[in-house]
Amino acid sequence: METSMATLSRSIVHPSVSSRHSAALLLPSSIYTRTQKGLKSCSLFGESLRMTTKSSVRVIKANSSTITRCEIGDSLEEFLAKATPDKGLIRLMVCMGEALRTIAFKVRTASCGGTQCVNTFGDEQLAVDVLADKLLFDALEHSHFCKYACSEELPELQDKGGPTEGGFSVAFDPLDGSSIVDTNFSVGTIFGVWPGDKLTGVTGRDQVAAAMGIYGPRTTYVLAIKGFPGTHEFLLLDEGKWQHVKETTEIGEGKLFCPGNLRATFDNPDYDKLIQYYVREKYTLRYTGGMVPDVNQIIVKEKGIFTNVTSPTAKAKLRLLFEVAPLGLLIENAGGYSSDGTKSVLDRVVENLDDRTQVAYGSKNEIIRFEKTLYGSSRLEEPVPVGAAA
């Protein structure tokens, strides 16, 4: 049977925005099978995942207030309508979802060759980095609720025309792990959303939402809304829709580790001690070299530890604003913990756009072990004896 690919273009553009902008965001829609009777649509993922045996809404009591919780199978729009009453935030998150699915298509097809240029941080940019950067800036402008935006590739505040009151400022890493695109590993997009018009003098805890897009065998959109329980995964279906497929509310204990910046073990003996503990205790190594897939697996598997530690010769590379703080909200909303060694990364104040830090994400006992091994004590209550020295 002969098959062909057909793509449809859709626009995330508000009706008042001219059509010349809408052409910037093209996305794959459906796969069609050619038969003797013509083209018929077929799904890569089968039937809808919507569960019909339960109500699409659950209501729970928390802190004497009623919180609406969503069920597996909701569309992104249905979920967001239940997760927040802020229509501006809903609009922004939907627009970013449109950009993510376009980037997913471009990652599979765009050139991975260098552009022979660097960003202001001195990092080499790839063609697909630049493309993803533009798509995300366009999406934020088209949302009409973004006041300022800033990216790791363009680390200066860009006025996107949204309101200060009721609007948002967004910081993002357009393609985290772009250096492994050519090896066909999973890569992703990270972004955090802050209220108003400030991206410095704020903390990760001030975020109203955070999310990441993961471009792998599946394309997923993982997001957290401040004040709404859990971290939620949406799967991109072949018709171009996002469908709610997983809710994570607890990161449990489990022997899975993702050790970043291992070169730091050369002159950071405490980090070396921690890594040797993982090896001695027969932890499963799951490290891809991409922060997004490594952190995402902790949320999906609901266990594990990700570390990226510094040393005198292996300085911090991860940026607080663009990567560490947004992922911190995703992990902590999922029931996990984060640490820079002494405190939650969500409590770190962003003084400059280029602030960098070491970080660990994981379950409570793993973060206790991380803090005690590197600094001798942990801010977290210790329920059981832990520590690489134990």
C-alpha positions in Angstrom: 0.0 0.0 0.0 1.4 3.4 -0.9 1.4 6.0 1.8 1.9 9.7 1.7 2.2 12.5 4.3 -0.1 15.4 4.2 0.3 18.4 6.5 -2.1 21.1 7.3 -1.2 24.5 8.6 -2.9 26.1 11.5 -2.5 29.5 13.1 -2.3 30.4 16.7 -3.1 34.0 15.8 -5.7 36.0 17.5 -8.4 37.0 14.9 -7.1 40.6 15.0 -3.6 39.6 14.0 -2.8 39.8 10.3 -2.4 36.6 8.3 1.3 37.3 7.4 2.1 36.3 11.0 0.1 33.1 10.9 2.3 31.6 8.2 5.2 31.5 10.7 3.6 28.7 12.7 3.0 25.6 10.5 2.5 22.2 12.0 2.0 18.7 10.9 -1.6 17.6 11.2 -2.6 14.1 10.2 -1.2 11.1 8.5 -3.2 9.8 5.5 -3.3 6.4 4.0 -3.8 6.2 0.2 -6.3 3.5 -0.8 -8.0 2.7 -4.0 -10.9 4.8 -2.8 -8.8 7.9 -2.0 -7.3 9.3 1.2 -8.5 8.3 4.6 -7.3 9.6 7.9 -5.8 7.2 10.4 -4.4 7.8 13.9 -0.9 6.9 15.1 -2.1 6.6 18.7 -5.4 4.9 18.2 -8.7 6.0 19.7 -9.1 9.0 22.0 -7.7 8.5 25.5 -10.7 10.1 27.1 -12.0 7.9 29.9 -15.8 7.6 29.8 -16.2 5.6 33.0 -15.4 8.7 35.2 -16.5 12.2 35.3 -14.1 14.6 33.6 -13.9 16.6 36.8 -13.1 15.6 40.4 -13.5 18.0 43.3 -11.4 17.7 46.5 -11.1 19.7 49.6 -7.8 21.3 50.5 -7.2 24.0 53.1 -10.9 24.6 53.4 -11.2 25.5 49.8 -12.6 23.6 46.8 -10.1 22.6 44.1 -11.2 21.2 40.8 -9.1 18.4 39.5 -9.0 17.1 36.0 -9.2 13.6 34.6 -7.1 11.8 32.1 -8.4 12.5 28.6 -9.1 16.3 28.8 -7.8 18.4 26.0 -5.3 21.1 26.9 -8.0 23.8 26.7 -10.4 21.8 28.9 -7.6 21.2 31.5 -6.6 24.9 31.6 -10.2 26.1 32.0 -10.3 23.9 35.2 -6.8 24.7 36.4 -7.0 28.5 36.4 -9.6 31.2 36.1 -7.0 33.5 34.4 -8.0 33.7 30.8 -4.8 35.5 29.9 -2.7 32.7 31.3 -4.9 30.1 29.5 -4.4 32.0 26.2 -0.6 32.2 26.7 -0.2 28.5 27.6 -2.3 27.4 24.6 -0.3 29.6 22.3 3.0 28.2 23.6 1.5 24.7 23.0 1.0 25.6 19.4 4.6 26.7 19.1 5.8 23.5 20.8 4.1 21.2 18.3 5.6 23.3 15.4 9.0 23.0 16.9 8.5 19.2 17.3 8.0 19.0 13.5 10.9 21.3 12.8 13.3 19.3 15.0 12.5 16.2 13.0 13.1 17.9 9.7 15.3 21.1 10.1 19.0 21.3 9.5 21.2 20.6 12.5 24.2 22.4 11.0 25.8 25.3 12.8 24.9 28.9 11.8 28.4 30.1 12.4 27.2 32.5 15.0 27.0 32.7 18.8 24.6 34.1 21.3 25.6 36.8 23.8 26.5 34.1 26.3 29.1 32.7 23.9 27.2 29.5 23.1 27.2 28.3 19.5 23.7 28.4 18.0 22.3 25.8 15.7 19.9 26.5 12.9 17.1 24.7 14.7 17.8 26.8 17.9 17.3 30.0 16.0 14.1 28.7 14.5 12.7 27.5 17.8 13.6 30.9 19.4 11.6 32.8 16.7 8.6 30.5 16.9 8.3 31.0 20.7 8.7 34.8 20.5 6.0 34.9 17.8 3.7 32.7 19.9 4.1 35.0 22.9 3.4 38.1 20.8 0.3 36.5 19.3 -1.0 35.6 22.8 -1.5 39.3 23.5 -0.8 38.7 27.2 2.9 38.7 27.3 4.5 42.0 28.3 8.2 40.9 28.2 9.9 37.8 26.9 13.5 36.7 27.2 15.3 33.7 25.9 18.6 32.0 26.5 19.4 32.7 22.8 18.3 36.3 23.0 18.9 37.3 26.7 17.5 40.8 26.6 14.0 41.8 27.5 11.8 41.9 24.3 8.6 43.9 24.6 5.8 41.7 23.2 3.1 44.3 23.6 1.0 42.7 26.3 -0.4 44.6 29.4 1.6 45.0 32.5 -1.5 44.6 34.7 -2.9 41.2 34.0 0.0 40.3 31.7 3.0 38.1 32.1 6.7 37.9 31.5 8.2 34.7 30.1 11.7 33.3 30.1 12.6 30.3 28.0 15.3 28.0 26.7 14.0 27.3 23.1 15.9 24.0 22.6 17.6 22.6 25.6 20.0 19.8 24.5 20.4 21.1 21.0 23.9 19.7 20.9 22.4 16.2 20.8 19.9 16.8 18.1 22.2 15.3 15.5 22.5 12.1 17.6 18.7 11.8 17.6 18.4 11.9 21.4 15.3 13.6 22.9 15.5 17.3 23.4 13.1 19.9 24.7 11.9 23.4 25.4 11.7 24.9 28.9 9.8 28.0 29.9 8.6 29.8 33.1 5.8 32.4 33.4 6.0 35.3 35.9 3.2 37.8 36.5 3.7 41.4 35.5 6.8 42.9 33.8 9.8 41.7 35.8 12.2 38.8 35.2 14.9 40.0 37.7 14.4 40.5 41.4 12.0 37.6 41.3 12.2 34.0 42.5 11.1 30.7 41.0 8.3 30.6 43.6 6.8 33.7 42.0 6.1 31.8 38.8 2.4 31.3 37.9 3.2 28.5 35.5 6.1 26.5 34.1 6.3 23.9 31.3 8.6 21.9 29.1 8.0 20.4 25.7 9.8 17.0 25.1 10.6 16.0 21.5 11.3 12.3 21.4 9.5 9.2 20.2 6.4 11.0 21.5 5.9 14.7 21.7 4.7 15.8 25.1 3.8 19.1 26.9 4.4 18.9 30.6 3.1 21.8 32.7 2.4 23.0 36.2 0.0 25.8 37.2 0.7 27.5 40.6 -1.9 26.6 43.1 -3.2 23.7 41.1 -2.3 20.2 42.3 0.2 18.1 40.3 2.3 18.3 37.2 0.5 17.3 34.1 1.6 15.6 30.9 -0.2 16.1 27.5 0.5 14.0 24.5 0.5 15.4 21.0 -2.0 13.3 18.9 -1.6 13.0 15.2 -4.5 15.4 14.5 -2.6 18.1 16.3 -4.4 18.1 19.6 -2.9 17.9 23.1 -4.5 15.3 25.3 -4.0 14.9 29.1 -2.4 11.5 29.7 -0.7 11.7 33.1 -0.9 13.5 36.4 2.1 13.3 38.9 1.5 14.3 42.5 4.3 12.3 44.3 7.9 11.6 43.6 8.7 8.5 45.6 12.0 6.8 46.5 13.8 4.7 43.9 17.3 3.9 42.8 17.6 5.8 39.6 20.2 8.5 39.0 21.1 11.1 36.3 24.5 12.6 37.1 25.3 15.7 35.2 28.7 17.5 35.0 30.6 14.4 36.1 33.9 16.2 35.3 33.3 18.0 38.6 34.1 14.8 40.5 37.8 15.4 39.6 38.1 18.2 42.1 34.9 18.0 44.2 35.5 15.0 46.5 32.1 15.3 48.0 30.4 15.0 44.6 32.7 12.0 43.9 31.6 10.4 47.1 27.9 10.9 46.2 28.5 9.3 42.7 30.3 6.4 44.3 27.4 5.9 46.7 25.0 5.5 43.7 27.3 3.0 42.1 27.9 1.0 45.2 24.2 0.9 46.0 23.5 -0.3 42.5 21.4 2.6 41.3 20.2 2.4 37.7 22.0 5.0 35.5 19.7 6.9 33.2 21.5 9.9 31.8 21.0 11.2 28.2 23.0 14.5 28.3 19.8 16.5 27.9 18.4 18.2 31.0 14.8 18.0 29.8 14.5 14.3 29.2 16.5 13.5 32.4 14.3 15.6 34.6 11.1 14.5 32.7 11.9 10.9 33.5 11.8 11.7 37.3 8.3 13.0 36.8 7.1 10.2 34.6 8.8 7.4 36.6 7.9 9.2 39.8 11.3 8.4 41.4 15.0 9.2 41.0 17.6 12.0 41.3 19.1 14.4 38.9 22.3 16.2 39.9 24.5 18.9 38.2 27.2 19.9 40.7 30.0 22.4 40.3 33.7 22.4 41.2 36.6 24.8 41.1 37.4 23.8 37.5 33.9 22.8 36.3 31.8 25.9 36.8 28.0 26.1 36.8 26.4 26.1 33.3 22.7 25.8 34.1 20.9 29.2 34.1 18.5 29.9 37.0 16.0 31.9 35.0 15.7 29.9 31.8 16.1 26.4 33.0 16.5 25.7 36.7 13.6 27.7 38.2 11.0 26.5 35.7 12.0 22.9 36.1 12.0 23.4 39.9 8.3 24.3 39.8 7.5 21.3 37.6 9.3 19.0 40.1 8.0 20.5 43.3 4.4 20.7 41.9 4.8 16.9 41.2 5.6 16.2 44.8 9.4 16.2 44.5 12.1 18.5 45.8 14.8 20.7 44.4 18.1 22.0 45.9 21.0 24.2 45.1 22.8 22.5 48.0 21.3 24.5 50.8 17.8 25.6 49.7 15.1 25.0 47.2 16.0 26.5 43.8 12.6 28.2 43.9 13.8 30.4 46.7 16.8 31.7 44.7 16.4 35.3 43.7 17.2 36.0 40.0 19.6 38.9 40.3 20.8 38.9 36.7 19.5 37.2 33.5 22.6 35.1 33.3 22.7 33.8 36.9 23.8 30.2 37.0 23.7 27.5 39.7 24.2 23.9 40.6 21.1 21.9 41.2 19.5 18.6 42.2 15.9 17.4 41.6 14.4 14.3 43.1 12.6 12.6 46.0 12.8 13.9 49.5 15.3 11.3 50.8 17.5 11.8 47.7 17.6 15.6 48.2 18.5 15.0 51.9 21.3 12.7 50.8 22.5 15.3 48.2 22.6 18.2 50.8 24.2 16.1 53.6 26.9 14.6 51.4 27.9 17.9 49.9 27.4 20.3 52.8 27.1 18.1 56.0 23.5 18.9 56.8 20.1 19.2 55.2 17.3 21.7 55.7 14.7 19.0 55.2 13.4 16.9 58.1 15.1 13.5 57.9 12.6 10.6 58.3 15.2 7.8 58.0 19.1 7.6 58.1 20.5 8.6 54.7 23.7 10.0 53.3 26.5 8.6 51.2 28.6 8.3 54.4 26.0 6.0 56.0 
